[in-house]
Amino acid sequence: MLIEEWQAKRLYVNKSELENALGIKLDGVKTQKFTFKRELMVELRPYCSMAYFGEVESVALLLGLNPTKFNRHKHDSYYPIYRALKSAIETGELKNSDVLYPESIDESLSIGHVELEKWAKHYGYKWELPPYNPMISSIDENHPKSDQGKDRNVEELQAKITELENQLQAQQSAANSQEVLPVSNLDENYNPTERETHLLMIDAMAKLLTNQNFNVNKYIRGKNINKKQISEDVTEHITEVLNTPETKSRSLETIRKRLDEALKLNEQAD
């Protein structure tokens, strides 16, 4: 039986110590043998509460090593395990995980804690962390990850999209009547092509945000917004889904420019 030593001492009495204390033999008493678990390294404790791991952290944990001292260039096992993890994500074996910036110099992995733990135990890796047990063990209806919370978020996003579309339609009507409305803090007029670009971006971002596989970590880099990834996904959506013969294509540079403008206006509003 595998148990931590402090648990055994709290729940059971050592037979030899009890015999010595009583001065008698307890041969007929039922006993239980234990194999004590090794105490978790202090350096690994922060990883017990992490919901996601990067590729270096994942490989280090699978090898039973401290991720903060792990040098991937000095371990021959790193790249084979990395390829195995990437393959597991692409085939759907590792759920709630993503390959970020695939086939680029910035390619990286984002792997769910629970999924990596199951994967490690299934394939016999040296997994030192205890079972993942977040503080929010049962998600209430107000939590964004609950079904009710997701529905509420979708409704709020749809209401915001409708509000923005109404504003754009009002500006379009004004433009058609030659009453061009100026865009705050910009010297150029809000022309039809630019308005259409904004509408396409709003639709694309609404689809991304309401996708059931939406992963917010994909669009965050450190403490900043990952504008490059947002621009790439919005451009891909517009190119593959929204472009029609009568709709002019939008380049990645155009989407990135409009996204930068929107973020600057948001910063000024704050």
C-alpha positions as CSV (number, residue, x, y, z in Angstrom):
1,M,0.0,0.0,0.0
2,L,1.4,3.4,-1.0
3,I,0.9,6.2,1.5
4,E,2.6,9.2,2.8
5,E,4.5,8.7,6.0
6,W,2.7,11.3,8.0
7,Q,-0.6,9.7,7.1
8,A,0.5,6.3,8.3
9,K,1.8,7.7,11.6
10,R,-1.5,9.5,12.1
11,L,-3.8,6.5,11.3
12,Y,-1.8,3.5,12.5
13,V,0.4,2.4,15.4
14,N,3.9,0.9,14.8
15,K,3.6,-2.8,16.0
16,S,7.2,-3.1,17.2
17,E,7.0,0.1,19.2
18,L,3.7,-1.0,20.8
19,E,5.1,-4.4,21.7
20,N,8.1,-2.8,23.4
21,A,5.9,-0.4,25.3
22,L,3.6,-3.1,26.5
23,G,6.2,-5.8,27.0
24,I,4.2,-8.4,25.2
25,K,4.1,-10.0,21.7
26,L,1.2,-9.1,19.4
27,D,1.6,-12.0,16.9
28,G,-2.2,-12.4,16.4
29,V,-2.9,-8.8,15.7
30,K,-3.6,-8.0,12.0
31,T,-1.0,-5.6,10.5
32,Q,-0.5,-3.7,7.4
33,K,2.8,-3.0,5.5
34,F,3.3,0.3,3.8
35,T,5.6,1.8,1.1
36,F,6.0,5.4,1.9
37,K,5.8,8.0,-0.9
38,R,8.8,10.3,-1.3
39,E,8.1,13.8,-0.1
40,L,7.5,16.2,-3.0
41,M,10.4,18.6,-3.7
42,V,9.8,22.2,-2.6
43,E,10.6,23.4,-6.1
44,L,7.7,21.3,-7.6
45,R,5.0,22.6,-5.3
46,P,4.1,25.7,-7.5
47,Y,3.4,23.3,-10.3
48,C,0.7,21.5,-8.3
49,S,-1.7,24.5,-8.8
50,M,-0.9,25.3,-12.5
51,A,-3.7,24.6,-14.9
52,Y,-1.4,24.5,-17.9
53,F,2.2,23.7,-18.6
54,G,4.6,24.8,-21.4
55,E,6.7,22.3,-23.3
56,V,9.9,22.6,-21.2
57,E,7.9,22.3,-18.0
58,S,6.0,19.3,-19.4
59,V,9.1,17.4,-20.4
60,A,10.9,18.2,-17.1
61,L,7.9,17.0,-15.1
62,L,7.6,13.8,-17.2
63,L,11.3,13.1,-16.4
64,G,10.8,13.8,-12.7
65,L,13.0,16.8,-12.8
66,N,12.8,20.4,-11.5
67,P,11.6,22.5,-14.5
68,T,13.4,25.6,-13.2
69,K,16.8,23.9,-13.5
70,F,16.0,21.9,-16.6
71,N,18.1,22.6,-19.7
72,R,16.5,21.0,-22.7
73,H,19.8,21.2,-24.7
74,K,21.5,18.9,-22.2
75,H,18.9,16.1,-22.2
76,D,18.7,13.7,-25.1
77,S,15.1,12.8,-24.1
78,Y,13.8,16.3,-24.6
79,Y,13.1,16.3,-28.4
80,P,11.7,12.8,-28.6
81,I,9.2,13.6,-25.8
82,Y,8.4,17.0,-27.3
83,R,7.5,15.3,-30.6
84,A,5.4,12.7,-28.8
85,L,3.5,15.5,-26.9
86,K,3.0,17.5,-30.1
87,S,1.7,14.4,-31.9
88,A,-0.7,13.6,-29.0
89,I,-2.1,17.2,-29.2
90,E,-2.5,17.0,-33.0
91,T,-4.3,13.6,-32.8
92,G,-6.6,14.7,-30.0
93,E,-5.1,12.3,-27.5
94,L,-4.1,15.3,-25.3
95,K,-7.3,17.3,-24.9
96,N,-7.5,20.9,-23.7
97,S,-4.0,21.5,-25.2
98,D,-2.7,23.5,-28.2
99,V,0.4,23.8,-30.5
100,L,1.1,27.5,-30.7
101,Y,2.7,29.1,-33.7
102,P,3.0,25.7,-35.5
103,E,6.0,25.1,-37.9
104,S,7.5,28.5,-36.9
105,I,10.6,29.5,-34.9
106,D,8.2,30.5,-32.0
107,E,6.4,27.1,-32.0
108,S,5.4,26.1,-28.4
109,L,3.0,23.9,-26.5
110,S,0.3,24.6,-24.0
111,I,-0.8,21.4,-22.2
112,G,-3.6,21.0,-19.6
113,H,-2.5,19.8,-16.2
114,V,-5.1,17.0,-15.9
115,E,-4.5,15.8,-19.5
116,L,-0.7,15.6,-19.0
117,E,-1.0,13.8,-15.8
118,K,-3.2,11.1,-17.4
119,W,-0.9,10.9,-20.4
120,A,2.1,10.5,-18.2
121,K,0.7,7.7,-16.1
122,H,-0.7,5.9,-19.2
123,Y,2.7,5.8,-20.8
124,G,4.7,5.1,-17.6
125,Y,6.5,8.4,-17.2
126,K,7.9,9.4,-13.8
127,W,5.1,11.7,-12.6
128,E,5.9,13.2,-9.2
129,L,3.0,15.7,-8.7
130,P,0.0,14.6,-6.7
131,P,-3.4,14.5,-8.4
132,Y,-4.5,17.9,-9.7
133,N,-7.0,19.4,-7.1
134,P,-7.7,23.1,-7.8
135,M,-9.4,25.2,-5.1
136,I,-12.5,25.5,-7.3
137,S,-13.4,21.8,-7.2
138,S,-17.1,22.4,-8.1
139,I,-17.7,25.3,-10.5
140,D,-20.7,27.4,-9.6
141,E,-23.0,28.9,-12.2
142,N,-21.3,32.3,-12.1
143,H,-17.9,30.8,-12.9
144,P,-16.9,31.5,-16.6
145,K,-16.1,27.7,-17.1
146,S,-19.6,26.5,-16.1
147,D,-22.3,25.9,-18.7
148,Q,-24.3,28.8,-17.3
149,G,-21.2,31.0,-17.2
150,K,-20.4,30.2,-20.8
151,D,-23.9,30.9,-21.9
152,R,-23.9,34.2,-20.1
153,N,-20.5,35.2,-21.7
154,V,-21.9,34.3,-25.2
155,E,-25.0,36.4,-24.6
156,E,-22.8,39.4,-23.4
157,L,-20.6,39.0,-26.5
158,Q,-23.5,38.8,-28.9
159,A,-25.1,41.9,-27.3
160,K,-21.8,43.8,-27.6
161,I,-21.5,42.7,-31.3
162,T,-25.1,43.9,-32.0
163,E,-24.3,47.2,-30.4
164,L,-21.2,47.7,-32.5
165,E,-22.9,46.6,-35.7
166,N,-25.7,49.2,-35.0
167,Q,-23.1,51.9,-34.5
168,L,-21.5,50.9,-37.8
169,Q,-24.8,50.9,-39.6
170,A,-25.5,54.4,-38.3
171,Q,-22.1,55.6,-39.5
172,Q,-22.8,53.9,-42.9
173,S,-26.1,55.7,-43.2
174,A,-24.4,59.0,-42.4
175,A,-21.7,58.2,-45.0
176,N,-24.3,57.4,-47.7
177,S,-25.9,60.8,-47.0
178,Q,-22.5,62.4,-47.3
179,E,-22.4,63.2,-43.5
180,V,-19.1,61.5,-42.8
181,L,-18.6,60.8,-39.1
182,P,-14.9,61.3,-38.0
183,V,-13.2,58.5,-36.1
184,S,-12.0,59.7,-32.7
185,N,-8.3,60.6,-32.7
186,L,-7.8,59.8,-36.4
187,D,-7.5,62.3,-39.2
188,E,-9.0,60.1,-41.9
189,N,-12.7,59.6,-42.7
190,Y,-14.4,56.4,-41.9
191,N,-14.8,55.1,-45.5
192,P,-16.8,52.1,-46.6
193,T,-13.8,49.9,-47.1
194,E,-12.4,50.5,-43.6
195,R,-15.9,50.0,-42.1
196,E,-16.2,46.7,-43.9
197,T,-12.8,45.6,-42.6
198,H,-13.9,46.4,-39.0
199,L,-17.1,44.4,-39.5
200,L,-15.2,41.5,-40.9
201,M,-12.8,41.6,-37.9
202,I,-15.8,41.8,-35.4
203,D,-17.4,38.8,-37.0
204,A,-14.1,36.8,-37.1
205,M,-13.3,37.6,-33.4
206,A,-16.9,36.7,-32.4
207,K,-16.5,33.3,-34.0
208,L,-13.1,32.8,-32.3
209,L,-14.4,33.8,-28.8
210,T,-17.5,31.6,-29.0
211,N,-15.7,28.5,-30.3
212,Q,-16.1,25.7,-27.8
213,N,-12.3,25.0,-28.2
214,F,-11.4,28.6,-27.4
215,N,-8.1,28.8,-25.4
216,V,-7.4,32.2,-24.0
217,N,-3.7,31.3,-23.4
218,K,-3.2,31.2,-27.1
219,Y,-3.8,35.0,-27.3
220,I,-1.7,36.0,-24.3
221,R,2.1,36.2,-24.2
222,G,3.5,36.9,-20.8
223,K,1.4,39.9,-19.4
224,N,0.6,41.3,-22.9
225,I,-1.9,40.6,-25.6
226,N,-0.5,38.4,-28.4
227,K,-1.4,40.7,-31.3
228,K,0.5,38.6,-33.8
229,Q,-1.6,35.4,-33.1
230,I,-4.9,37.4,-33.0
231,S,-4.1,39.1,-36.3
232,E,-3.2,35.7,-37.9
233,D,-6.3,34.0,-36.8
234,V,-8.6,36.9,-37.7
235,T,-7.0,37.1,-41.2
236,E,-7.3,33.3,-41.7
237,H,-11.0,33.4,-40.7
238,I,-11.7,36.3,-43.1
239,T,-9.7,34.7,-45.9
240,E,-11.2,31.2,-45.6
241,V,-14.8,32.0,-44.6
242,L,-15.8,35.6,-45.3
243,N,-14.2,36.4,-48.6
244,T,-16.5,36.4,-51.5
245,P,-16.0,37.5,-55.1
246,E,-17.4,41.0,-54.3
247,T,-15.4,41.3,-51.0
248,K,-11.8,42.6,-51.3
249,S,-9.3,40.4,-49.5
250,R,-7.5,41.7,-46.4
251,S,-3.8,41.2,-45.8
252,L,-2.2,40.3,-42.4
253,E,-0.6,43.8,-42.4
254,T,-4.0,45.4,-42.8
255,I,-5.6,43.4,-39.9
256,R,-2.6,44.1,-37.7
257,K,-2.8,47.8,-38.4
258,R,-6.5,48.0,-37.5
259,L,-6.0,45.9,-34.4
260,D,-3.2,48.3,-33.3
261,E,-5.5,51.3,-33.8
262,A,-8.3,49.6,-31.8
263,L,-5.9,48.9,-28.9
264,K,-4.5,52.4,-28.9
265,L,-8.1,53.8,-28.8
266,N,-8.8,51.5,-25.9
267,E,-5.7,52.6,-24.0
268,Q,-6.7,56.3,-24.5
269,A,-10.2,55.6,-23.2
270,D,-8.7,54.0,-20.1
